[in-house]
Amino acid sequence: MIKKHIAFFWIVSLITSLSLAQEKVKPIFKDGEAQIVPEFEDGSKWIRHDLWVETEFDTDGDGKPDRMHVDVTRPMQTETEGLKLPIIYESSPYYAGTAGFAEGIFWDVNHELGEAPKERVHPEVVRRGERPIISNSQIETWVPRGYIVVHSSSPGTGPSDGSPTVGGITNPWPQKQ
Ligand SMILES: [Ca+2]
């Protein structure tokens, strides 16, 4: 009889420990702040993509929807456990590099009315992003805390299709996705 009880206790313990082992990892919030979750922390296990996302706009007027170049970094549990996590999405025209200041790059207003303005300077822009990752910003802070981080080169910059716009319909595009 005692042996049966011991065997029963052992089986219950085994089932309990198995179910604990299979409990899925989740983000942890303490006092309203996302905490680092050890299971999300190992950067060698993160899944990283280099993708093109088709939009609903056509800023370059070629008749085709523009495709945005994006990178994605996510904890592996989004694949192995089907875990759904929130996304931090950064879209910027600056990932592909900027020219920096050069004499003559800005419009010089110090010239007489009616005279031809000075020739503008157009320095070479060196792209600084290395594929497949556009940027590493936010990743080390937020992926260990259970967020997916996405960067996007905004329209007409980097490998993204389209033309750069200011204040146009494409500016709020990432937030709608
Ligand atoms: Ca287009």
Boltz pocket constraint, residues with backbone or C-beta under 6 A from the ligand:
constraints:
  - pocket:
      binder: B
      contacts: [[A, 57], [A, 58], [A, 59], [A, 60], [A, 61], [A, 62], [A, 63], [A, 64], [A, 65], [A, 66], [A, 67], [A, 161], [A, 162]]
      max_distance: 6.0
